[in-house]
Amino acid sequence: MSMGDYKNSIAICAPQPHWDAVAQRLTTCRNIDVIRIYDPAELEALANGQTDRLLFFPHWSWSVPEKIFTKHECIMFHMTDLPFGRGGTPLQNLISRGFMETKLTAFRCEKELDSGPIYMKRPLSLEGTAREIMERAAKITEQMIIELIGSSRTTSPQEGVGSYFKRRTPDESEITWEGSLKSIFDHIRMLDDDYYPRAFIETENFRLTFSDAKTEGDVLSAKVLISNKEHHDET
């Protein structure tokens, strides 16, 4: 189906500040009126707005109310080849399962989680740290947003049976020492970003947090931050 033309009234909905620069580039270079939405409270304000907007959700962890996605065309981005891998923390779920590449999927928001019709998919490498992967994904997402702005958007239904990832918890960042050296390396790198609880091990009194993992032959090296365990128990 063909979507409407909202090219002069769009919003980028994501709490991360680096999306400010994307909004600024769209405003300056492409003469598009872009507003920024950082949290659910700001999103709620659009429910009673007079203007229908095209809303992009490049990195959004909250549910979108039905009164929002029925009023506005809401485009979500998910780091799997939907309908495979619906659900939370797709980056970590993919890497922990041994994937080295995936698809970045743009789809229309509907009531059922990650089930809406597909606008487009783009390949995404899962090499490097979580931060490097997210930076790579952000660049691809910006190009997808540019392509999606205009009057020629079409969607197609998701094909196949959906599968779901369970959102990971902070406790799952603990290194269990099971498996191979590569699995430990992957565990550290897939959590190596400020938006995730980094890989750690604990002693009786201390927590050791790992980042910047590298492998050379049968040796793994990483940066280690040591902090008092009681600090983490209180937070």
N, C-alpha and C positions, 0 to 999 in steps of 0.2 A: 504494500500500500504506500501511497505517496503522502509525505508529511507536509505541514505548512511551512511558510517562510518566516523565520523569527530572527533573521540575521542582524536586526538592529536592536534586539532586546534579549540577550542571553545572560545566563549566570553560570559561574563556575563554583561548585559546592565542594569544598575540601578544607579541612582545618590547617593543613600544612602551609606555611608562609611562602614556599617556593612557587605556589600557584599564582601568587600576586604578580610575578614577573610574566607569566603566561597571559594573564588578563591584560596587563599593560601592553604587551606586544600586540595582542588582538585589537586593542583600542587604538594604538598608535599606528601600526602598520596596515591594518585592514579596516580602519574606521568603523569598528563595531562597538556598540554600547555594551559594556560588560560590567556586571555587578558581582561582588564576591560574597559568598555565604560560607561562614566558618563553623556553624554549629546548628543543632536542631531548632533552637529558639529563633534564630534568624530565618531559617527555612520556613518555620511556622508562619512568619509574617507574610509570606507570599501567598498563603491560602486565600486571603481576603483581598489581595491586590487587584487592581483594575486591569493590569496588563498581563496577558498570557505570555509566558517566556519559555525559551528553550533552555532547560537546565541540564548541565553536565555534572556528573559525579565521578571524577577521576580517582578519588581515594576517600571513600565515605564509609564509616563503620557503623552508622546508625540506620535503623529502618526509615523508609520514606513513607509518611502518612498517605493514605489513599486519597485524601482530599487534595494532596499536592500532585500526585501523578495522574489524577483524573482531570485536573485543571490545566496542568502544564505538561509539555512533552519532556519527559525525564529520561536522559540517556546515561546509563551506568556503564562502568568499565570493570571487567573481571579478568584476572590473570590465568584463565584456563580456557580450553577449547570446549565451551559450553555445547551440550548440557553436562559434559564431564566436569566434575570438581566444583559443583555449586557449594556455597557455604564459605566459612571463615578461613582466614590466614592461608590463602592458596599458595603463596610463595613457599612457605615452610612445608606445607603438606606435599607440594610437588617435589622439592629437593629431597625431603626425607624418604620419598618413594623412588628416588634415583633418576628423576627427570632432569635433562640438561637443556631442554627447550620446551616452549609452550606456545599458546596463542593468547594474544590480548584481544578480548572480545568486547565490542560495544553492543549493548542491547537495551531495549526499552523496558523501563521499570513497570512491573505489574505486581499484583498482590502476592503471588507465590514467589518465594525467594529465588532470585537469579533465573527465572523461568521465562522472561519476556522474549519477544521476537528479536532476531539478530539484525543489526545494521551492517556490521563488517567485522572481520577478524584480521589481525596482523601477527606475523611471527615475532617471538621474543626469546632471546637467549637467556638461560638461567646460569650462565657462568659468572664468577666473581662473587663479591659480597652482596648482602641484602641491599646495602646502600647503592652499590653500583648497578644492581638490577633495577632498583626503583628509579634511579636517575635515567637509565635506558628506557624504562617503561614510560616515564614522564615525557620524554622527547617524542616517542611514538604516539602517545596519547594526544599531545599537542597537535601533531599532524592529522590525527584522526578527527579531532575537533574541527580543524580547518576544513577538512573534507566534508564533514557533516553539516556545516553551516550552509544554508541555502534552501532551495525549494525542491531538490531532487532526491531527498532521503527516502529510501525504501527499506522494508524489513522482510525477513522470511522466518517462518517458525523454526524453533529449535528441533533438530532431528535426532531421534534415538531416545533411549531411556536415560533419564538423569541420574547422576551419582553425586554423592554429597561428601564434603570434607567437614570434619568436626573442628570448630575453632580451637586452636591450641591455647593452653593456659600458661601463666608465668612459670609454674612449677615444672612444666615440660622443657624448660630451657636448661635444666640440670643435665650435665653430662653423665651418662650411665656407664660408660666404658665398655658397652657391649658392641659387638660387630668389629669392623675393620678400622684401620687408621683413616681411610677415606671417609668412613661414616662419621668419625669424630670431626674431621676437617669440614665436612658438609654441615654438620651440626653447628659449628662455630660460625661459618660464613653466612649461613642462612638467617642468623640472628644478629648479624653485625650491622646494625643501624640504630639510630637513636629512637626510632619508633617501636622497637621491640625489646623485650627483656633479654639481654645478652646471655650467651652460654656461660654456665658457672658450675663450680663444684664447691662444696662446703666442708669445712672441718668443724671441730667442736666450737671454735671461737671465731673463725674467719670465713668469709666468702671470697673465692677467687673467680674473677670475671675475665672472660677471654675475648679477644678481638684480633684482627689483622692476621689471621691464620695463613700459613704457607707450608707447602710440603716440598721436600727435596729427597727423592729416593724413599727410604724408609723412616725419614725423620719429619716430624711436624713441629713447627715453631709458631709461637703466637705471643701477642702482647698480653700481659696478665696484670690486672688491677686487684690488689688485696685490700679488703675493707673489713671492719668489724661485723660479725654476723648479727649481733644484737641490733644494729642499725636496720638491717633488712627485716628482722623479725617484728620490728615496730611499725614498718610501713606496709 
